[in-house]
Amino acid sequence: MTFLSSYYFFIRLPHEILIDSIMSTVYHSNTPIGEIVANDYRTATVFSSAGIDFCCGGKKSLGETCAEKGISVEDITAELTEATATPVSYAQNFKAWNLDFLCDYIVNTHHKYVIESLPELKFYTRKIADVHGENHPELLKVADLFSQVDAELRQHLGHEEEDLFPAIKRMLSNPNETDRGTIRSEIDRMHGEHDFAGGAMDTINEITNGYDVPADGCNTYQVAFRLLKEFEDDLHTHVHLENNILFPKAYTL
């Protein structure tokens, strides 16, 4: 083997293996949406653009979801393949992270964002309801729903940070039946709380026509809707990381 051919072997072979791995990715219609996103988070963009719930609705299969939405499975599959055509970085490969690191990431990223955003959004949704509610009565429901989301998530985050996440970390270093029971009972409850918060935000999205500000909407109206959309987008990622990655792994500890 010449030096040049040796160089080709050592430099090109890993690249070729990587390409083979990428090309072998196949999306089956019976695969759950949440599993697809858990394997490669870049697919979330495709589902979000199509209005597909990959967090709370992550247990539904690709085929079932497309049928409900009236979307071609072939078209979605083509978009998924295009979105994942390049190697995924470790920073995006949440499924490969250690559970204790993932817990800390969720707290420092998503929990922090939620706690900082709740007071501001509660204020804005109530303000636009008071000012514009007569002409846009749906804003009264938005304010009421978000107030419920606020109360639910504050309690929810507290249970995760004080009970669930510490139990997961203890189980990683010292497996025991007490923490195993805590993890499973907390996860069972968390799913219901996720469904409530996600469902409330879905309703807000629907009754505001996708956060579409009407012609008579003031600057505060625009800010409120922009922040609501950002909050919902973050919630989708937050719930996905827990429902589709953290919880399934923790449940088997």
HELIX and SHEET records of a PDB file:
HELIX    1   1 PHE A    3  MET A   23  1                                  21    
HELIX    2   2 ILE A   33  ASN A   39  1                                   7    
HELIX    3   3 THR A   43  SER A   49  1                                   7    
HELIX    4   4 LEU A   62  LYS A   69  1                                   8    
HELIX    5   5 VAL A   73  ALA A   83  1                                  11    
HELIX    6   6 TYR A   90  GLN A   92  5                                   3    
HELIX    7   7 PHE A   94  ALA A   96  5                                   3    
HELIX    8   8 LEU A   99  TYR A  105  1                                   7    
HELIX    9   9 ILE A  106  HIS A  111  3                                   6    
HELIX   10  10 LYS A  112  HIS A  132  1                                  21    
HELIX   11  11 GLU A  138  HIS A  159  1                                  22    
HELIX   12  12 GLU A  160  LEU A  164  3                                   5    
HELIX   13  13 PHE A  165  SER A  173  1                                   9    
HELIX   14  14 GLU A  177  ILE A  207  1                                  31    
HELIX   15  15 ASN A  219  HIS A  240  1                                  22    
HELIX   16  16 LEU A  241  LEU A  246  3                                   6    
HELIX   17  17 PHE A  247  TYR A  251  1                                   5    
END                                                                             
